[in-house]
Amino acid sequence: FPSERSQIEMKAKQKNINNHWIALYDKFVIAFACILMFFIGAPLGAIIRKGGLGLPVVIAVFFFLIYHIISTVAEKSAKEGTLDPVLGMWMAVIVLTPLGVFLTYKATVDSALFDVDYYKQLFTGLFKRKKLKV
């Protein structure tokens, strides 16, 4: 059976290996995250027309904060060894990529995703009472 000292050494060595994998993947993740943020931010500017510059920037900052929180928590878990370093580093990108694809698709088909008037008409049409014929 391994001694307690050798178990501590193995954990320290595994943590060192994890840190090396994290440093390697960090370079690729940052590059891909820049592209991902473009595919989130550019469609927001195209879709949100009535908000001017303020609303798309606020929503883009909100998505960046989500990215940053997921990335920080997953990286910390990967450094501690509770999460695989590859999955830990790519977690935020994996979570936000479908959103980037969705927003890019909505912008290319010129969808009214954040158009307030569209939703107002939709809800008034749904909740409008039909007159009963007597």
C-alpha positions as CSV (number, residue, x, y, z in Angstrom):
1,F,0.0,0.0,0.0
2,P,1.3,3.5,-0.8
3,S,2.3,5.5,2.2
4,E,0.7,8.8,3.1
5,R,3.7,10.7,2.0
6,S,3.7,9.1,-1.5
7,Q,0.0,9.9,-1.8
8,I,0.7,13.6,-1.0
9,E,3.5,13.6,-3.6
10,M,1.3,12.0,-6.2
11,K,-1.4,14.7,-5.6
12,A,1.2,17.4,-5.9
13,K,2.5,16.0,-9.1
14,Q,-1.0,15.6,-10.6
15,K,-1.7,19.2,-9.6
16,N,1.5,20.3,-11.4
17,I,0.5,18.3,-14.5
18,N,-3.0,19.8,-14.4
19,N,-1.5,23.3,-14.3
20,H,0.6,22.6,-17.3
21,W,-2.4,21.4,-19.3
22,I,-4.4,24.4,-18.2
23,A,-1.6,26.8,-19.4
24,L,-1.5,25.0,-22.7
25,Y,-5.3,25.1,-23.3
26,D,-5.6,28.6,-22.0
27,K,-3.9,30.0,-25.1
28,F,-6.3,28.2,-27.5
29,V,-9.4,29.0,-25.4
30,I,-8.7,32.7,-25.3
31,A,-8.4,32.8,-29.1
32,F,-11.6,30.9,-29.6
33,A,-13.4,33.0,-26.9
34,C,-12.5,36.2,-29.0
35,I,-14.2,34.6,-32.0
36,L,-17.1,33.5,-29.9
37,M,-17.7,36.9,-28.4
38,F,-17.7,38.3,-31.9
39,F,-20.4,35.9,-32.9
40,I,-22.4,37.0,-29.8
41,G,-21.8,40.7,-30.0
42,A,-22.1,41.4,-33.7
43,P,-25.6,39.8,-34.1
44,L,-26.7,41.7,-31.0
45,G,-25.9,44.9,-32.7
46,A,-27.7,43.9,-35.8
47,I,-30.8,42.4,-34.1
48,I,-31.4,45.2,-31.5
49,R,-32.1,48.2,-33.6
50,K,-34.2,50.4,-31.3
51,G,-31.9,50.3,-28.4
52,G,-29.2,52.3,-30.0
53,L,-25.7,51.6,-28.7
54,G,-26.6,51.2,-25.0
55,L,-28.8,48.1,-25.0
56,P,-26.6,45.8,-27.2
57,V,-23.6,46.8,-25.1
58,V,-25.3,46.0,-21.8
59,I,-26.5,42.6,-23.1
60,A,-23.0,41.8,-24.5
61,V,-21.4,42.7,-21.2
62,F,-24.0,40.5,-19.5
63,F,-22.9,37.6,-21.7
64,F,-19.2,38.4,-21.1
65,L,-19.9,38.2,-17.3
66,I,-21.5,34.8,-17.8
67,Y,-18.5,33.7,-19.8
68,H,-16.1,35.0,-17.2
69,I,-17.9,33.4,-14.2
70,I,-18.2,30.0,-15.9
71,S,-14.6,30.2,-17.0
72,T,-13.3,31.1,-13.6
73,V,-15.2,28.4,-11.7
74,A,-14.3,25.7,-14.2
75,E,-10.6,26.7,-14.3
76,K,-10.5,26.6,-10.5
77,S,-12.1,23.2,-10.5
78,A,-9.6,22.0,-13.1
79,K,-6.7,23.3,-11.0
80,E,-8.0,21.5,-7.9
81,G,-8.4,18.3,-9.9
82,T,-12.1,17.9,-9.5
83,L,-12.7,18.5,-13.2
84,D,-10.6,17.4,-16.2
85,P,-8.3,20.2,-17.3
86,V,-9.5,20.0,-20.9
87,L,-13.2,20.2,-20.0
88,G,-12.5,22.8,-17.3
89,M,-10.8,25.2,-19.8
90,W,-13.3,24.7,-22.6
91,M,-16.5,24.8,-20.4
92,A,-17.4,28.4,-20.9
93,V,-16.9,28.1,-24.7
94,I,-19.0,24.9,-24.8
95,V,-21.8,26.6,-22.9
96,L,-21.9,29.8,-24.9
97,T,-21.2,28.5,-28.4
98,P,-24.9,27.5,-29.0
99,L,-25.9,31.0,-28.0
100,G,-23.5,32.5,-30.6
101,V,-24.8,30.1,-33.3
102,F,-28.4,31.0,-32.4
103,L,-27.8,34.8,-32.4
104,T,-25.8,34.6,-35.7
105,Y,-28.6,32.6,-37.3
106,K,-31.3,35.0,-36.1
107,A,-29.3,38.0,-37.4
108,T,-28.8,36.4,-40.8
109,V,-32.5,35.7,-41.3
110,D,-33.3,39.2,-40.0
111,S,-35.4,38.0,-37.1
112,A,-37.2,40.3,-34.7
113,L,-35.6,38.7,-31.6
114,F,-35.5,41.7,-29.4
115,D,-38.1,43.8,-31.1
116,V,-40.5,45.1,-28.3
117,D,-43.3,45.9,-30.8
118,Y,-43.3,42.3,-32.1
119,Y,-43.8,40.9,-28.6
120,K,-46.3,43.5,-27.7
121,Q,-48.4,42.6,-30.7
122,L,-48.0,38.9,-30.0
123,F,-49.2,39.2,-26.4
124,T,-52.1,41.5,-27.2
125,G,-53.2,39.0,-29.8
126,L,-53.0,36.2,-27.4
127,F,-54.8,37.9,-24.5
128,K,-57.3,39.7,-26.6
129,R,-60.8,38.5,-25.7
130,K,-62.9,37.3,-28.5
131,K,-66.4,38.7,-28.6
132,L,-69.0,36.1,-28.2
133,K,-71.8,36.1,-30.7
134,V,-75.2,35.9,-29.0
